[in-house]
Amino acid sequence: MMQIPKKVWKRYSDGLAKVSNEAKALIIRYIETHDIDGEEGRDELIRYAYGLSTKYGEAAAAYACQMYDAITELEGSTAPPAEPAETATYSEVAKAVNGTMKYALVGQMVGTAVGRLVKMAGQDTTLKNAIRDRAYFAWIPEGDTCVYCLMIAAEGWQRASASALSGGHAEHIHGNCNCSYAIRHDKDTEYGGYNPSDYAKQIDSAEGDTEEEKLNSLRRQNYAKNKDEINEQKRISYRARVLAEEDADEENV
């Protein structure tokens, strides 16, 4: 059995987080130093966000390719070199930015949205290559893991398939999160520190009689610790969903 050392995986997840956070910091700085009011200001902001999402998304995708190829080589797999996924489209960036502009803390929220798009490029790269190669994937937590990520991590290793994609992108990607997809070609390959049963036990030991009650208990604990960050993510997700529904209504007219 081959094991990927925990420090190796942490170095990778930290590297992806650094790329995402750099893009987030730059867009926040732009908002703090530019007039984003009015149509012209909004258009300039979207163009800048798109440039960051592309540049740093490409960096995240390239980094994910390097890790994918390193694992492939360590396992002695014959899978071809990993191919980078596409970065966010202009339309996706515009929706993400517009979805945050009606709320307070605009800079932080746009930063979180752009950081998520950058992270998405890296996670898309890992998962899409895993689908291509019929490899296995797992969601490995890193840092202060939210309940949603904990649930996905508890599912363990799965054969990669298109069902893991939503709208052409990897699912489970949200802002302010250092968790990442890991892959393996060989069922005997393990990642240091990743034990799905441990996450399942954490959920099972939470207060409550049913699984729903246990998850809600964990959510309350997590919310108490990260209230502001969680509310920000909810606002972003809600506004993005509203915009998507509005676009769908316009197309059906």
N, C-alpha and C positions, 0 to 999 in steps of 0.2 A: 504494500500500500504506500502511495506517495502522499505526503502532506505538504501543503503550501504553508510556510510559517506565518503566524499571525502578524509579525512585524512587517513582512513583505506585503501582505494584503492591506494593512493599515497605511503603509507608505503610499500605496496606490490610491486608496480612498481619500487620504489626506491630499494627495496631489490633484485629484479631480476636484475636491472641494476648494482648493486654492485657486484653480482656474476659474471656477464659478464665482468665487468671492471677489476676485479681481474685477471681473466684469460688473458685478453688483456695485462695488465701490466706485467704479468709474461713472456709471450711470447716475448714481446718487450725487457725485460731485458735479456732474453736468447740470443736474436739476438745481443744485444749490447756487450755481454760478451763471445760469442763463434764464432768460424770460421765456417760460413755456406757456404763457397765457395766449389765447387767440389761436386761430387756425394755423398761422405760419409757425408760431412757436411749437405747437403740437406736432406739426409735420416734421420740423427739424429734430424734435426729440425722438420721433419714431425712426427717422433715418439714422440717427446716432445709435439708437438701441439696436436697430437691425445690423449696423456695422459691427457693434460689439458682439451680438449674438452669433454673427457669422465668424468673426475672427477667433473668438474664444471658444465657440462651438467646434470649430475645426481643430483647435488645440486639444479640446476634450476628446474628440473622436480619435485623433492621432494617438493620444495617450492610451485610450482604451484599446486601440489596435495593438500597441506595443505589449500591453499586458496579456491580451488574448494570444498573441503569437508566442509570448514567453511561456504561458501555460501549455500551449500546444506542443512546443519544443520539449518542455520538461516531461510531458507525458509520452513523447515519442509518437505523436499522432501524425497522420499523413494529411491532415486538413490543410488547405491552401492558406496563404497569408490573409489576414483579416482585412476587410475593406471598410473604410470610414462611412458612416451614415451621413445622410444629408443634414445640413443645419436647418434651423427654423426658417420658414419662408417669410417674406415681407408681410404677408397677410396674417400669419400667426403672431408675428411680433407686434403688428398694429393692434390686433385684438387684445394681446396681453397688456400693452401700454394703455389703450383706451379703457380697458376694464378696471384700471386702478385710479383713473383721474378724477372720479367723483367723490373720493374719500379723503379723509385726513391722512397725514403721514405719507403723502404722495411719493416722496423720494424713496423711503424705505420700501414701499409697496412695489414701485416700478423696479427697484433694485432686486427685490425678491423674485419678481416675474422674469426679469432678464437672466438672473442666476439660474432659475429653473430651466429656461430654454437652453442655456449652455450645458447644464447637466444632462438634459434630455439627449443631446447629441452624443455624449459619451455612452449613456445607457442604451440608446438605440443601436449604437455600433456593436456593443457586446451582444445584445439580444438578437439582432438581425444576422450576425455571423453565426451565432449558435443555432438559429433556425436553419440557415444555409447548410450547416455541417451536421445537423441532427444531434447536436451536443446536448448536455444537461445544463440547467441553470438553477441558481438559487439566489434569494435576496438576503444579503448578509448585512445585519445592522452594524452601525458604527456610531459611537457617541450616545447622546441622550435620545433613545429611540422612541418614536411615537407608537401608540397602540396599533395603528394601521400597519406600520412597518413590522411590528412584532407579530401580527397575525400572518403576514405574508412570509416572514422568516420561518415561522413554525410549520409552514407547509413543506419545507425541505426541498430536496432536489427533484426537478421535473424535467421531462424531455421537452426541449424547446419546440414550439410550434407557433403558427401565426395567431393562434388564439390568445397569445400573451401580448399581442399588439392591440392598441385601440386608436383608431384613426391614423394608422400607420406608424404610431409611436409606442414605445415601451410603456406599459402601465406602471402605476405606483410611484410616478415621479412627482415630487412636490418640493417646494422651496425649503430652504433652511434644513436640509437633510443630508447627512454624509453617508447614508446607506447606499449600497451598490449591488448590481448584478455580478455574480461570479459564474464561471463556466467550468465544466470539466467534460472531457471526452470519455474518460475511463471512470466507471462506477466506483473504483477503489480509491480514487483521488479524494482527499479531504482537505479542508481549510482549517488551520489552527484557530481555535476559539469559536468555531461555528458548530453548534449542536442544536438542530431543530427541536429536539425533545426538551431542551432546557427552556426554550421560549414557550413551548406548549405547557410545560409545568408552571411557568410564571403566570400564564393566563389562568390555568386550572386552580392555582392557589389563591387567586384574587377573591375578594369578598363577593358573595352571591351564590345562588343555587343553580342558575342556568348559565349557559355560555354568554348569553346577551347581558345578563346582570354582571357577570365577571368582567366583560369587556367594558361595560359602562363604568364600573368601579375603577378600572385602570385609566379610563379616559378622564374621569374626575380628578384622579391623582395627577395625571399628566397636565390637565388644564390648570390646576392650581399652581403648578410650577412654571408653566409657559403660557399664561393667559394671553398676553399681548401678541405674542408671535402666532399663536393658534388663531386668534380672531383675525389677524391680518391675512393669514392663508385662506380662511373661510371667505373673507370679503373678495379676495382675488378670484377664487374658484367660482363664487356666485356670479360675479360680474362677467367673467369669461363665459359662463354657461348662458347668461342672459343674452350676450352678444351673439353667441352661436345660434340661439333660438330665433333672434331677430333676423339673422342672415338667412336661416332656413325659411322663415315666413316670407321674406322678400323674394326668394327663389321660387316659391310656390304661387306667387301672385301672377 
